[in-house]
Amino acid sequence: MADTKAIFLFLSFLFLSLGAWAEAPRHPALAGLRQEIMSMQPGPAKDETVRRVLSYREDDQTLLLHASLQGDVALIARLAQVLPDTRVFQAKDRLKRNAFHLAASYDTALELMKTYAVLRGRETQDMSDVFDRRAFKTALINAGDLRSETPLMAQVRAKRYDVAFLYLTKNADLNRKTVAGDTVMHMLVRQCAGNNPQALDLLQSFLNGEPYSVFLRDGKDRTPLDLAHEIRARVAFEKIKEVQQTEQESRARNIRIALRNFFTN
């Protein structure tokens, strides 16, 4: 009986210890640094704080990358206010992914978009155009990781279609290819196989934004139309075929006009 009671007490102690361990912050350094940043008054951070933020790494993530992955919108906004430093906002992990690759939600991605405006307002005379729209935002949105996968591709792969659409409206490039030869259109067509309405809506937005992308071929020499036919994505096939025919007719018309102008001049 005594042995049974001792075993019960030991198991109870072990259970409570495990519970306390689970609730304890896994990254105390992160928690402390985040609290420090969030408690700072708006204005440039001290050099020491900048160095600590730049040197921080937890599971290969910088403070900004961790905030993006976790959807910590408040921390992203505060970093822009107190640490207007390109090294903070152009940070990448070992796979060369930036914060736009990792954005956990639409609100997270939107806050990342807003940061360039905040940073522009913090420029000094010797920092002219450091945070201009193209260098900070468009370039990061179109940056490829080790697999040449752009943030747009990463968000499509994760099926965060609202984030992908946001990137599309901010000049994300539909013509980029991964190391395997896929375009983002090919990636999305695969997700249209079950007539996923959100995937199909995004596909239509892609077709409206860059119709030429329907002619690009993947690593197996397939156009998005070929792929849609192969995997029997019927609705996607019909949408792409319509755009492809329109583009071919437009090309033929432009050639006829060019030839007529050449021979009449």
Secondary structure per residue as TSV (DSSP state, phi and psi in degrees):
chain	resnum	aa	ss	phi	psi
A	1	M	-	360.0	-42.2
A	2	A	H	-64.5	-39.0
A	3	D	H	-64.1	-40.6
A	4	T	H	-62.7	-41.9
A	5	K	H	-65.9	-40.0
A	6	A	H	-64.3	-41.6
A	7	I	H	-63.5	-42.0
A	8	F	H	-62.2	-43.9
A	9	L	H	-65.2	-39.3
A	10	F	H	-64.1	-44.4
A	11	L	H	-65.1	-38.4
A	12	S	H	-62.9	-44.2
A	13	F	H	-61.8	-42.9
A	14	L	H	-63.6	-41.8
A	15	F	H	-62.9	-45.3
A	16	L	H	-65.8	-37.0
A	17	S	H	-65.3	-42.6
A	18	L	H	-64.3	-37.9
A	19	G	H	-64.6	-42.7
A	20	A	H	-65.4	-38.2
A	21	W	H	-65.0	-39.5
A	22	A	H	-66.3	-34.2
A	23	E	H	-83.1	-16.8
A	24	A	S	-70.1	145.5
A	25	P	-	-61.6	128.6
A	26	R	S	-73.2	-28.6
A	27	H	-	-124.2	78.2
A	28	P	H	-59.5	-33.1
A	29	A	H	-64.1	-40.3
A	30	L	H	-63.7	-46.9
A	31	A	H	-59.0	-42.6
A	32	G	H	-67.6	-42.6
A	33	L	H	-67.5	-40.0
A	34	R	H	-62.4	-44.4
A	35	Q	H	-61.3	-39.9
A	36	E	H	-63.2	-45.7
A	37	I	H	-64.3	-43.8
A	38	M	H	-68.4	-26.0
A	39	S	H	-87.7	-6.6
A	40	M	S	-73.0	146.0
A	41	Q	-	-77.3	147.7
A	42	P	S	-53.3	135.0
A	43	G	S	140.4	161.2
A	44	P	-	-57.6	136.8
A	45	A	-	-76.0	160.5
A	46	K	-	-68.6	154.2
A	47	D	H	-57.5	-36.5
A	48	E	H	-63.0	-41.8
A	49	T	H	-65.5	-40.7
A	50	V	H	-59.6	-44.4
A	51	R	H	-63.0	-40.1
A	52	R	H	-65.9	-41.0
A	53	V	H	-65.9	-42.5
A	54	L	H	-68.2	-31.0
A	55	S	H	-89.6	-9.5
A	56	Y	-	-67.5	131.5
A	57	R	-	-143.6	131.4
A	58	E	B	-141.3	115.5
A	59	D	T	54.6	40.8
A	60	D	T	68.0	17.4
A	61	Q	B	-113.8	136.3
A	62	T	-	-77.6	175.5
A	63	L	H	-62.2	-41.8
A	64	L	H	-67.1	-44.4
A	65	L	H	-62.5	-40.1
A	66	H	H	-63.8	-42.5
A	67	A	H	-62.6	-40.3
A	68	S	H	-66.8	-44.2
A	69	L	H	-64.6	-35.2
A	70	Q	H	-91.1	-3.4
A	71	G	T	70.9	31.9
A	72	D	-	-84.9	79.2
A	73	V	H	-63.0	-39.1
A	74	A	H	-62.2	-40.8
A	75	L	H	-69.1	-38.8
A	76	I	H	-59.9	-45.6
A	77	A	H	-63.4	-42.1
A	78	R	H	-69.8	-37.1
A	79	L	H	-59.1	-39.3
A	80	A	H	-65.6	-32.6
A	81	Q	H	-76.2	-38.6
A	82	V	H	-108.1	-13.1
A	83	L	-	-132.6	65.6
A	84	P	-	-75.5	73.9
A	85	D	-	-131.0	125.5
A	86	T	H	-58.7	-31.3
A	87	R	H	-65.3	-28.6
A	88	V	H	-72.6	-44.8
A	89	F	H	-91.0	-7.5
A	90	Q	T	-107.0	16.2
A	91	A	-	-64.3	148.0
A	92	K	-	-135.9	157.3
A	93	D	-	-91.9	-172.0
A	94	R	T	-66.8	-20.3
A	95	L	T	-91.0	7.3
A	96	K	-	68.1	25.4
A	97	R	-	-87.7	137.7
A	98	N	-	-102.0	-174.9
A	99	A	H	-63.0	-29.4
A	100	F	H	-71.7	-31.2
A	101	H	H	-61.4	-39.7
A	102	L	H	-93.8	-5.3
A	103	A	-	-50.2	123.3
A	104	A	-	-81.5	-15.4
A	105	S	S	-160.8	172.2
A	106	Y	H	-61.0	-44.6
A	107	D	H	-62.7	-37.8
A	108	T	H	-63.5	-48.4
A	109	A	H	-62.5	-39.7
A	110	L	H	-64.8	-39.2
A	111	E	H	-65.5	-38.4
A	112	L	H	-61.5	-38.7
A	113	M	H	-62.7	-38.4
A	114	K	H	-71.2	-23.5
A	115	T	H	-62.0	-32.9
A	116	Y	H	-63.0	-34.7
A	117	A	H	-67.1	-40.2
A	118	V	H	-63.9	-44.3
A	119	L	H	-65.7	-37.8
A	120	R	H	-59.0	-38.6
A	121	G	H	-68.9	-16.8
A	122	R	T	-98.7	1.8
A	123	E	-	-62.4	144.3
A	124	T	-	-104.7	174.5
A	125	Q	G	-59.7	-36.0
A	126	D	G	-85.8	6.1
A	127	M	G	-114.9	23.9
A	128	S	T	-53.5	125.8
A	129	D	T	66.7	13.3
A	130	V	T	-60.8	-39.6
A	131	F	T	-108.4	36.3
A	132	D	-	-68.6	164.2
A	133	R	I	-56.0	-46.2
A	134	R	I	-70.5	-47.2
A	135	A	I	-67.7	-39.1
A	136	F	I	-87.1	-47.9
A	137	K	I	-95.3	-60.8
A	138	T	I	-60.4	-41.9
A	139	A	H	-63.3	-41.6
A	140	L	H	-68.7	-37.0
A	141	I	H	-65.2	-30.8
A	142	N	T	-101.3	8.8
A	143	A	-	-73.7	136.3
A	144	G	-	-94.3	147.5
A	145	D	-	-87.9	-161.9
A	146	L	T	-63.9	-23.9
A	147	R	T	-96.2	9.3
A	148	S	-	64.2	24.9
A	149	E	-	-88.1	124.3
A	150	T	-	-83.6	166.0
A	151	P	H	-55.7	-36.6
A	152	L	H	-60.5	-45.2
A	153	M	H	-63.2	-42.1
A	154	A	H	-61.3	-40.3
A	155	Q	H	-71.9	-35.6
A	156	V	H	-65.7	-44.7
A	157	R	H	-58.8	-37.2
A	158	A	T	-81.5	-2.1
A	159	K	T	62.4	31.0
A	160	R	-	-95.1	78.9
A	161	Y	H	-69.8	-29.8
A	162	D	H	-67.9	-37.1
A	163	V	H	-68.6	-42.0
A	164	A	H	-60.2	-40.6
A	165	F	H	-65.7	-39.1
A	166	L	H	-59.3	-45.5
A	167	Y	H	-62.9	-37.3
A	168	L	H	-60.4	-39.8
A	169	T	H	-71.7	-13.4
A	170	K	T	-109.8	35.0
A	171	N	T	70.7	31.5
A	172	A	-	-65.6	139.1
A	173	D	-	-86.5	120.8
A	174	L	S	-85.5	-7.9
A	175	N	S	-97.1	-2.2
A	176	R	-	-70.2	152.2
A	177	K	-	-124.6	147.3
A	178	T	-	-78.1	173.6
A	179	V	T	-59.0	-33.7
A	180	A	T	-76.7	-8.8
A	181	G	S	99.1	1.6
A	182	D	-	-77.9	141.5
A	183	T	-	-95.8	169.1
A	184	V	H	-65.9	-27.0
A	185	M	H	-64.7	-43.1
A	186	H	H	-62.4	-42.0
A	187	M	H	-61.2	-41.5
A	188	L	H	-72.4	-37.6
A	189	V	H	-57.3	-39.2
A	190	R	H	-60.6	-33.0
A	191	Q	H	-82.0	-7.0
A	192	C	T	-91.7	-1.4
A	193	A	T	-59.4	-35.5
A	194	G	T	-94.7	19.8
A	195	N	-	56.2	41.7
A	196	N	-	-61.2	115.7
A	197	P	H	-61.3	-36.7
A	198	Q	H	-68.9	-40.4
A	199	A	H	-64.6	-39.8
A	200	L	H	-67.5	-37.7
A	201	D	H	-63.4	-42.5
A	202	L	H	-67.6	-37.4
A	203	L	H	-58.4	-43.2
A	204	Q	H	-63.1	-38.5
A	205	S	H	-64.1	-40.2
A	206	F	H	-61.3	-44.9
A	207	L	H	-64.5	-35.8
A	208	N	H	-72.0	-35.3
A	209	G	H	-78.9	-38.9
A	210	E	-	-148.2	77.4
A	211	P	G	-61.0	-25.3
A	212	Y	G	-61.8	-24.0
A	213	S	G	-63.1	-15.3
A	214	V	G	-69.8	-14.5
A	215	F	G	-94.7	-8.2
A	216	L	-	-73.3	145.2
A	217	R	-	-112.3	148.1
A	218	D	-	-88.5	-169.9
A	219	G	T	-65.0	-17.1
A	220	K	T	-104.4	19.4
A	221	D	S	64.1	32.3
A	222	R	-	-107.6	134.5
A	223	T	-	-78.0	165.9
A	224	P	H	-56.2	-33.4
A	225	L	H	-65.5	-43.7
A	226	D	H	-59.5	-43.9
A	227	L	H	-65.4	-43.3
A	228	A	H	-60.8	-39.5
A	229	H	H	-66.6	-41.0
A	230	E	H	-64.4	-41.4
A	231	I	T	-96.6	6.3
A	232	R	T	61.6	41.7
A	233	A	-	-87.9	83.1
A	234	R	H	-60.9	-49.5
A	235	V	H	-65.3	-42.5
A	236	A	H	-61.9	-41.2
A	237	F	H	-58.8	-45.2
A	238	E	H	-65.9	-41.1
A	239	K	H	-63.3	-45.6
A	240	I	H	-68.5	-41.1
A	241	K	H	-61.1	-41.0
A	242	E	H	-61.9	-45.2
A	243	V	H	-67.2	-40.9
A	244	Q	H	-61.9	-43.0
A	245	Q	H	-64.6	-41.6
A	246	T	H	-62.3	-43.5
A	247	E	H	-65.1	-39.6
A	248	Q	H	-66.4	-40.1
A	249	E	H	-65.3	-39.1
A	250	S	H	-65.5	-41.1
A	251	R	H	-62.6	-46.2
A	252	A	H	-62.0	-40.0
A	253	R	H	-64.5	-41.9
A	254	N	H	-64.5	-37.2
A	255	I	H	-65.6	-42.5
A	256	R	H	-62.6	-41.5
A	257	I	H	-65.3	-43.1
A	258	A	H	-62.7	-41.4
A	259	L	H	-66.9	-41.1
A	260	R	H	-63.2	-42.6
A	261	N	H	-65.7	-36.4
A	262	F	H	-65.2	-42.1
A	263	F	H	-83.4	-15.5
A	264	T	H	-95.9	-8.2
A	265	N	-	-98.4	360.0
